[in-house]
Amino acid sequence: MLSFSDAAKALNIAQSSLSQQIKQLEDELDVKLFLRNSHSIALTEAGKVMLPFALRTIHDAQTCTDRIRDLQKLLTGSLCIGVTYSFSPILTETVISFMKLYPHIKLNIIYEPMNKLMELLAKRQLDFVLAFKPTHPIADVESHTLFQNRLSAVVSATHQLASKEKVTLSELEKYDLALPSKGLQARNAFDSIVNGSDNFNIRIELNEVNILLKLIRQTRLVTVLAEDSIYNERDVKAIPIDIPENEMMGCVHILKDSYHKHSMKEFVRLLSESIAVKVRQNSWI
């Protein structure tokens, strides 16, 4: 049996407030939803039509609430991460840890050059970007430093440069170079340093770091990458380039004044506490 008083008690509001809200709804729809008399209440034809939709709305509202709580507890959802190629070696440890801790959160990891990733971030197609700090600030983007890095000459472990602690630009002019393609961050940093010099013998340019490292292992070619690009890579050696202020900041890039997912904060926490990042932080202490 329908009862306004029972409904008001269930909603923990006064019966008069409930009656007033129902009347406002009826006035808005310009239709009667209830037949009332002094002894009973019944649904009108319009009320019967509306009932399943009202029940579905209540169910959907509860589902939404449950979903939000799951998101807050990291029980569901997705996380879209943009990564430059140089960051690939430090990511595996954190990805594995995150997947073990939060098995119901889907990770979407996209590898692209820095400029492309920043476009996707601006369009909110990425939650955050892992990349080195850009040469010039990017509007509406905050860059938070994870670790410091150096631009280095990378050679095979048997190369004659492998025994050196540092290498000068004039020394690099003596060797054939295999460089990252223009637009990649290590290449941008190198081009900025040499300032258009044509004294370097660039034999090949590649936008795929893994293939670039295979070439380095099997030839006497020299490449230029961020020092940490060869983390966990065998048979290659990174020799810091001896230039002033040779620093590349590894950063987490996020949009200013935007909502940041709980899953993003947790991923960044795990990354900052990972062995891969700790090693880099300690190397500069």
C-alpha positions as CSV (number, residue, x, y, z in Angstrom):
1,M,0.0,0.0,0.0
2,L,1.3,3.4,-0.9
3,S,2.1,5.8,1.9
4,F,3.6,9.3,1.9
5,S,4.4,9.0,5.6
6,D,6.3,5.7,5.2
7,A,8.2,7.2,2.2
8,A,9.1,10.3,4.1
9,K,10.5,8.2,7.0
10,A,12.5,6.1,4.6
11,L,14.0,9.3,3.0
12,N,14.4,10.9,6.5
13,I,12.5,14.1,5.5
14,A,9.3,15.6,6.7
15,Q,6.1,14.4,5.0
16,S,5.2,18.0,4.1
17,S,8.5,18.4,2.2
18,L,7.9,15.2,0.3
19,S,4.3,16.2,-0.6
20,Q,5.6,19.6,-1.8
21,Q,8.3,18.0,-4.0
22,I,5.8,15.6,-5.6
23,K,3.4,18.6,-6.3
24,Q,6.3,20.5,-7.9
25,L,7.0,17.5,-10.1
26,E,3.4,17.2,-11.1
27,D,3.2,20.9,-11.8
28,E,6.4,20.6,-14.0
29,L,5.0,17.7,-15.9
30,D,1.5,19.1,-16.0
31,V,0.0,15.7,-15.0
32,K,-1.2,14.0,-11.8
33,L,1.0,11.1,-10.7
34,F,-1.1,10.1,-7.6
35,L,-4.8,9.8,-6.8
36,R,-5.3,11.0,-3.3
37,N,-8.2,10.8,-0.8
38,S,-8.4,10.9,2.9
39,H,-8.0,7.1,3.2
40,S,-5.6,6.0,0.4
41,I,-3.1,6.9,-2.3
42,A,-2.8,5.2,-5.7
43,L,-0.8,5.8,-8.9
44,T,-2.5,7.4,-11.8
45,E,-2.0,6.0,-15.3
46,A,0.8,8.6,-15.8
47,G,2.3,7.5,-12.4
48,K,2.4,3.9,-13.5
49,V,4.2,4.9,-16.7
50,M,6.7,6.9,-14.8
51,L,7.4,4.4,-12.0
52,P,9.9,2.1,-13.9
53,F,11.8,5.2,-15.1
54,A,12.0,6.5,-11.5
55,L,13.2,3.2,-10.2
56,R,15.8,3.0,-13.0
57,T,17.0,6.6,-12.0
58,I,17.4,5.5,-8.4
59,H,19.3,2.4,-9.4
60,D,21.5,4.4,-11.8
61,A,22.2,7.0,-9.1
62,Q,23.3,4.2,-6.7
63,T,25.4,2.6,-9.4
64,C,27.1,6.0,-10.0
65,T,27.8,6.4,-6.3
66,D,29.2,2.9,-6.1
67,R,31.4,3.5,-9.2
68,I,32.8,6.7,-7.7
69,R,33.7,4.9,-4.5
70,D,35.4,2.2,-6.5
71,L,37.4,4.8,-8.3
72,Q,38.4,6.4,-5.1
73,K,39.5,2.9,-3.7
74,L,41.3,2.2,-7.0
75,L,39.0,-0.8,-7.7
76,T,38.1,0.2,-11.3
77,G,38.9,2.7,-14.0
78,S,41.6,3.4,-16.5
79,L,44.8,5.4,-16.7
80,C,46.3,6.8,-19.9
81,I,50.0,7.5,-19.7
82,G,52.1,9.2,-22.4
83,V,55.8,8.2,-22.4
84,T,58.8,9.3,-24.5
85,Y,61.1,6.5,-25.8
86,S,63.8,7.5,-23.4
87,F,61.6,6.7,-20.4
88,S,60.9,3.2,-21.5
89,P,63.7,1.5,-19.5
90,I,62.5,2.9,-16.1
91,L,58.8,2.1,-16.6
92,T,58.6,-1.7,-16.5
93,E,59.1,-2.0,-12.7
94,T,56.3,0.4,-11.9
95,V,53.9,-1.0,-14.4
96,I,54.3,-4.5,-12.9
97,S,53.9,-3.3,-9.4
98,F,50.8,-1.2,-10.3
99,M,49.2,-4.1,-12.1
100,K,49.7,-6.4,-9.1
101,L,48.3,-3.9,-6.6
102,Y,45.4,-2.7,-8.8
103,P,44.4,-5.5,-11.1
104,H,41.1,-3.9,-12.2
105,I,42.6,-0.6,-13.5
106,K,43.4,-0.7,-17.2
107,L,46.6,0.9,-18.2
108,N,46.9,2.6,-21.6
109,I,50.5,3.5,-22.3
110,I,51.3,5.5,-25.5
111,Y,54.8,6.0,-26.8
112,E,55.3,9.2,-28.9
113,P,57.7,12.1,-29.3
114,M,57.4,14.9,-26.7
115,N,55.5,17.3,-28.9
116,K,52.9,14.7,-29.9
117,L,52.4,13.7,-26.2
118,M,51.9,17.3,-25.2
119,E,49.2,17.7,-27.8
120,L,47.4,14.6,-26.5
121,L,47.7,15.9,-22.9
122,A,46.3,19.3,-23.9
123,K,43.3,17.4,-25.4
124,R,42.9,15.5,-22.2
125,Q,43.5,12.2,-24.0
126,L,46.3,11.5,-21.5
127,D,46.3,11.7,-17.8
128,F,50.0,12.6,-17.6
129,V,53.2,12.4,-19.5
130,L,56.6,11.0,-18.6
131,A,59.3,12.9,-20.4
132,F,62.4,15.1,-19.9
133,K,61.8,18.7,-19.1
134,P,61.3,20.8,-22.3
135,T,63.8,23.5,-23.3
136,H,61.0,26.1,-23.0
137,P,58.0,26.1,-20.6
138,I,54.7,24.8,-22.1
139,A,51.5,26.7,-21.5
140,D,49.1,25.2,-19.0
141,V,51.5,22.3,-18.2
142,E,53.2,21.7,-14.8
143,S,56.5,19.7,-14.8
144,H,57.5,17.9,-11.6
145,T,61.0,16.6,-11.4
146,L,61.6,12.9,-10.7
147,F,65.3,12.7,-11.3
148,Q,68.2,14.4,-13.0
149,N,70.0,12.9,-16.0
150,R,72.9,13.7,-18.4
151,L,73.2,13.8,-22.2
152,S,75.7,11.1,-23.1
153,A,77.5,9.4,-25.9
154,V,76.4,5.8,-26.1
155,V,78.7,3.1,-27.5
156,S,79.2,-0.6,-27.5
157,A,81.0,-2.0,-24.5
158,T,84.0,-2.8,-26.7
159,H,84.2,0.6,-28.3
160,Q,87.4,2.6,-27.7
161,L,85.3,5.4,-26.0
162,A,83.8,2.9,-23.5
163,S,86.7,3.3,-21.0
164,K,86.4,7.1,-20.8
165,E,84.6,8.8,-17.9
166,K,83.6,11.8,-20.1
167,V,83.7,12.7,-23.8
168,T,84.0,16.1,-25.4
169,L,82.2,17.4,-28.5
170,S,85.5,17.6,-30.4
171,E,86.1,13.9,-29.7
172,L,82.6,13.0,-31.0
173,E,83.5,14.7,-34.3
174,K,86.0,11.9,-35.0
175,Y,83.3,9.2,-35.1
176,D,80.4,8.2,-37.3
177,L,77.1,9.0,-35.5
178,A,73.7,7.3,-35.4
179,L,71.4,9.8,-33.9
180,P,67.8,9.8,-32.7
181,S,65.5,11.5,-35.2
182,K,64.8,15.3,-35.0
183,G,62.0,16.0,-32.6
184,L,63.1,13.4,-30.0
185,Q,64.2,14.9,-26.8
186,A,67.8,13.7,-26.8
187,R,68.2,14.9,-30.4
188,N,66.7,18.3,-29.5
189,A,69.2,18.6,-26.6
190,F,72.1,17.7,-28.8
191,D,71.1,20.1,-31.6
192,S,70.8,22.8,-29.1
193,I,74.3,22.2,-27.8
194,V,76.0,22.0,-31.1
195,N,74.0,25.0,-32.4
196,G,73.8,24.0,-36.1
197,S,77.4,22.8,-36.4
198,D,78.1,20.6,-39.5
199,N,81.3,19.1,-38.0
200,F,79.5,15.8,-37.1
201,N,79.3,12.9,-39.5
202,I,75.7,11.7,-39.0
203,R,75.4,8.4,-40.9
204,I,71.8,7.5,-39.8
205,E,68.8,8.9,-37.9
206,L,66.2,6.7,-36.3
207,N,63.1,7.3,-34.2
208,E,63.2,3.9,-32.6
209,V,65.6,3.7,-29.6
210,N,65.7,-0.1,-29.4
211,I,66.8,-0.5,-33.0
212,L,69.3,2.4,-32.5
213,L,70.9,0.4,-29.6
214,K,71.1,-2.7,-31.7
215,L,73.1,-0.8,-34.3
216,I,75.4,0.5,-31.6
217,R,76.0,-3.0,-30.2
218,Q,76.9,-4.4,-33.6
219,T,79.0,-1.5,-35.0
220,R,81.5,1.2,-34.1
221,L,78.8,3.9,-34.4
222,V,78.2,6.4,-31.6
223,T,74.8,7.7,-30.6
224,V,73.7,10.4,-28.3
225,L,71.0,9.7,-25.7
226,A,70.0,10.5,-22.2
227,E,72.3,8.5,-19.9
228,D,69.4,6.6,-18.4
229,S,68.1,5.4,-21.8
230,I,70.4,2.4,-21.5
231,Y,69.2,1.4,-18.0
232,N,69.2,-2.5,-17.8
233,E,70.6,-2.6,-21.4
234,R,73.6,-4.9,-21.9
235,D,76.8,-4.5,-23.9
236,V,76.5,-0.7,-24.2
237,K,78.1,2.1,-22.2
238,A,76.9,5.7,-21.7
239,I,79.7,8.3,-21.4
240,P,78.5,11.8,-20.2
241,I,79.3,14.6,-22.7
242,D,81.6,17.1,-21.1
243,I,79.7,20.3,-21.5
244,P,78.5,23.0,-19.0
245,E,75.2,22.4,-17.3
246,N,74.7,19.0,-18.9
247,E,71.5,18.1,-17.2
248,M,68.2,16.7,-18.4
249,M,65.4,16.6,-15.8
250,G,63.2,13.5,-15.9
251,C,59.7,14.9,-15.2
252,V,56.0,14.1,-14.7
253,H,54.0,16.5,-16.8
254,I,50.4,17.3,-15.9
255,L,47.8,19.9,-16.9
256,K,47.4,22.9,-14.6
257,D,44.1,23.3,-12.7
258,S,42.7,20.0,-13.8
259,Y,41.3,17.0,-12.0
260,H,44.0,14.4,-11.2
261,K,42.9,10.8,-10.8
262,H,43.7,8.8,-7.7
263,S,45.2,6.2,-9.9
264,M,47.5,8.7,-11.4
265,K,48.8,9.9,-8.0
266,E,49.3,6.3,-7.0
267,F,51.2,5.4,-10.2
268,V,53.5,8.4,-9.8
269,R,54.1,7.5,-6.1
270,L,55.1,4.0,-7.1
271,L,57.3,5.3,-9.9
272,S,59.1,7.8,-7.6
273,E,59.8,5.0,-5.1
274,S,60.9,2.5,-7.7
275,I,64.5,1.2,-7.8
276,A,64.9,2.6,-11.3
277,V,64.2,6.1,-10.2
278,K,65.9,5.8,-6.8
279,V,69.2,4.8,-8.5
280,R,69.0,8.0,-10.6
281,Q,68.2,10.2,-7.7
282,N,71.1,8.8,-5.6
283,S,73.6,9.1,-8.5
284,W,73.3,12.9,-8.2
285,I,73.6,13.1,-4.4
